Every structure is written in structure tokens, then in C-alpha cells.
Amino acid sequence: MTSKVVPEGRYEEIGDGLRVHYHEEGAGPVVLFLHGSGPGASGWSNFRRNFPFLVANGFRVLLPDTLGFGYSSKPDDTDYTLDFLVGALERFLDAKGVTSCAVVGNSHGGAMAMHLAMRRPELVSKLVLMAPGGLEEREVYMKMAGIRAMVKVFLGPEGITREGMRKVFGLQLFDPSQLTEEILDERMAIAPLQPKRVLTSMVVPHLAPELGRIACPVFAFWGRDDQFCPVSGAATIAAGCKRARVLTLSQCGHWVMVEHTDLFNRLSLDFLRDQAFA
């Protein structure tokens, strides 16, 4: 670990000159955390309020940075499709010797988690999702206020600024006062390192028609005031997944794990421990 704003952990080479940066803590059943795709995102920044709780309760946590984010490789000559990113994730898990894991994912990380569960049902034992992407056509997301602000900040001619990031991440939260300077510091430490291609080539297929392929139990959280992923996705999961629990929260935006940390941690732990829902 270093004194950087976003702590540096370990690296795993996954071939093709690519490496995945990650944090690993704890012992026991494996839980993989997958972060969202906002500018400057990293596994540690997204989940630093959550993963220590699972470590303290007997789980081995893997917290990777998706390619293009955090301290992982950021190739500028490839398209950041879901297949490319999930394929890299599979190689990472194989390198770590993981043959079974629960997966916790928010936003784009939730889409990755669902896609992984569809591709590798023998690998994913449970899913904890927070407002996952991929449940609407692309045009629907591009109309959301949060997505429009994020694209404007990331691709604007003035470049990424702290005030621009403040606007974007204020929209993540029902109560913008929860946006701390510390959160902005974490994002600003990473965002300028990211090539524009990370977001401009990011394509998430429409996964809603494929939800029936998810064999494992699912627990989904969704804020009623989400300005990035429409809350209608909560009903989509409940209808489409065979073994789903869905919780919607009033006065909550896109970051359930930040806005309702204790509730999220406690309910996630109960779900992961629940042998009757396995």
C-alpha cells in the first residue's frame, strides 16, 4: 500500500500485455466486487465503505479495477465492450485460482456481474446488484440527466475539472451534501489518466431479454431517485430473474452502498450467508 489518495494494492498479469490492479483481503468464501464506470472510478473508491465489513465477517474479498479504470491497464487501441471487459475479468479470476464466487456489482459493474453469471453459471454463486446497467436500450440511458452530465464532463473541450466532477457526482446522490471532498479527491486522482476511448467505445448490450439465463440467486438494490439507471430496472429484474429479491429505497440515488452503507452491508451479508437461498 502507498500514501496515494487511492491506495495501490497488487497486480495480476492476464496476458496480451495487460494487468489488473486489485486489492485482496480476508479468508473464506470469495466475494468479487465490480465497480461502476464513472470517470475516475476504482474498486477501492467505490467499495471502501463496504468490503471491510465482509472481510470482518469471514469472507475473502477481491476488489479489482476494471480495465481502463483505477490502476489497471488502459489500452487506447481497443473497444471497451462488455465481452472484452468480462473476458479480462475471467482471466483475472483464473489467475487467482477462483472457481466459485459471489459477485457484488453496481451500475456498469452490475452489468458485468450479470454477463459473467450468464457466461459462467458454474463460477457465480450469488449476485448482489445495485442499479445495474444493461437493462434498457442505450437510447434510454442517454436521456438520463446523470449520464448526460457524465458524458459532457468526460468529453468536454475544457477537460475534466473538479467542478465538473462535482456536478456529475452530486447527481449520483439523492442528498448532494453527501458528496465529500474526499470522494472528489479519489476521482480526480484517476480520471485524468483515462483515455477518452474508455467511455466512447463502452458498449453494454441489452441484457433484459437474457435475465432468465441467470441461474444463481440475485439480490438487487435500487434508489427511487436514480438519475443514471432508470428505477424501472428493479421490476425488470424481479420479473426476469428466476430467483430474485429486489429492494427499492426512497430518497436514494444511484449509490445505495454510499447513501445507505449500514443497510446495504447488513442485508448483503445476510443474503450471502442465507443457505436457504443458495
N, C-alpha and C positions, 0 to 999 in steps of 0.2 A: 504494500500500500504506500501511496505517496501523499504529499501535502496538497495535491491538486484539488480544485473545487469539486470536481467529480473524481473520486478515488480511482486509482488504477489497480486492477487486480491481476489476472493471469491471461495468458493467450494460448489458443489451440490452433495449430496449423490444420487446415482442412483440404489442402490441395489447390492446384491452379494458382499458386502464389497468394492465396487468401488466408487470413487468420481471423479468428473470432476472439474478441476480448470478453472476459466473463469474470464474475465473482462466484465463489463456491463456499458454502458454509454448512455445517451440520452433518448429522449422520442419521440414516434411516431411509424410509421410502423417499423417492426422488420427486421433487416438485420443480417444474421448469416455469420460469416467469418470462413472458414475452411482452415487451413494451410497445407503445404506440409509435406513430410516425411523425409527430410534430417536430418542427425544427429544433435541433439540439437535444433530441430525446436520447436517453440511455437507460439501460436496465436499472442501474443503481438509482438514478434520479427519479424514475417512475415509481419504484417499489421500495425505497429505503425505509418507508414507514410500515411496511407490511412483511417483508421476508424475514426480519429478525424474529417476529412472533412465531412463525412456523418453525424456524430453527430451534427456538426455545421449547417448542412442543414436539420435538422428536422427528423432524424431517430434514432431509438433505436438500438444500436449495441450490439450483443452478440459475444464474442470473446473467445471460448473455446479452451483448449488444448486437442487434440485427446488423447485417452488412449495410454499410452506408451511414451508420449511426454510432454514437459513443466513440470508443477507441478501436472498433473493428475496422477491417479494410473497407475502403470507399472507392471501388473502381469507377472510373469515369468513362468506361468504354463498354458498358453493358446496360441492359434494361432491368430495372428493379421490379420484375414481375413476381407474383406470388410463388410461382413454381421455382424461380431462381432462389428466392429467399428461403423458402421452406426446404428446398433441396440442400442448401448450405446448412440449415439447421439440422437436418437429418445426418449430415456428415459430422457435424459437431457432436451430436449425441452418440453416434457410433464411436467416435474417437474417445469419448468419455466413458464408454462401456455401458451406456444406459440402454436397457432392454424393456423397461416399463417405467412410466412416469405419469403423474398428474400434471396438467398444464394450466397455468393461470395467464390469461391474456386480455389486454384492454385495447379497444379501438383496432388499429391495424394488427396489433399483436393478437387480438381476438380472432381476426380473420385467419391469421397464420395458424393459430391453435386449431380452429375448425378444419382447415385444409389439411393439417397434419393428421388429425383424427380420422379424416376421410381416407387419406393415403395410407396410413399406417394404423389400422384399428388395433393391432396386437401390441402396439407401442404405447398408446394413450389410454390410461385407465379412467381418468375423470377430467372434465373441463370446468374451470371457473372462468366465466366470461364477464367483462364489463363493457357494455355498449360496443360489441364487436362490429367491425366493418364487414362489407361484402353481402349485406342483406337487402340492399337496394341497387337499382341500376345507377351507374356513375352520374347520370344527369341529376338524380335526386340529391346526391351528396354535394354537387357543385352549386346547388341553390341554398345550402345551409350557411348561415351567417358566419359560423366559426371556420368552416372550410374556405370560404371566400376570403376571409381575413388572413388565414394562414398562407394561402397561395400568394396573396398580394405582398405580404411581408417577405416571404422567402424569395420571390422572383422580382420584386420591385427594383427599379433602377437605382435607388439610394442604398440598396443592400440591406442586410439585416442590422437593425438598430435595437437598442434596449427598449425604447418607447414603442416600437413596432411589436416587439415580442410581448410587451406588457399588454397591448391591446388584444393580441391573439390569446394569451393565456388567461386574461381576465374573462374571456368568453368561455373558457373551459369550466368555470366555476359559477354556481348559482350566486354565491356571495363573493364578488371580486376582491373583497378585503382579505380573503384567504390567500391571495397571491402574494407571497413574500418576496423580499429582495433575494433571499437565498435561492428560491426556485429560479428566479431570473438569472442569477449568477451561474447556476448549474447549466441552464440552457445556453447562455451566451458563451460558455466555455467550449461548447461543442459545435453549435450552429455554423460559425464561420468556416469550420473545417469541411463542411459538407458540400460536395459538388451539386449544382442545380439539378443534375440528372437524377439524383436520388428521388426527388418528388415529381419531376416532369415525366419520368418514364415509369412511375409506380402505377401498376395496373392490378386491381383486385377484381376477379371475376364475380359474377352474381351467384352467390353460394346458396341463396334461399331455396332454390328448387332441389338442392342436393342434401339438405339437412337430414333427411331420412337415412342417409348413409352413415351418420354418426352413431356408433353402437354404444358408446360409453355414457354414463350419467353426466348430465350437464346442470350447472347452477349458474344462472345469468343474473347480473345486476344491471339496472338501468335508471338513470336520473330522468325525471319527467321533464326537466328543463334543459336537456341536452341540445346544444346548438351545433353539434358536429355530426352525430349519427341519430337519425330520427327515432324517437321512442317507440314508434310502431314496430321496430325490430324486436321488441320484447315479446309481443304477441306472435310474431313470426317464429321465434324460437320455440315458444310454448306449443305452437301448432305443428311445427315441422320436425322437432326432435322427439324421438321415441321416449326418452327418459329424462325429462327436463323439469327443473324448478326455476321459476323466474320471479324476481323481486324488483318492483319499481318503487322508487323513492321520490316523494315530493320535495320541492325546494332543493333539488340536486341537479348539477350539470353533468358534464362528461367524465369527471374524475371522481367516481364513487370512492375509490380507495384512498383519496386525499380528503375529500369532503366529509366522509363518514368512516374514518380509519378504524376505529374500535369495532364498529358494527361489521364492517367488511372482514376484518381479521377474525373475529369470533365466529361469524357464520361460515366463512370459508373453512376454518379449522373443523367445525362440526361436520360439514359436508365431506371433507376429506377423510375424517375418521369414521363416518357412518357406514358400517358394514352392511346394513340393510339396503343401502343404496349403492351397491357395488356391482 
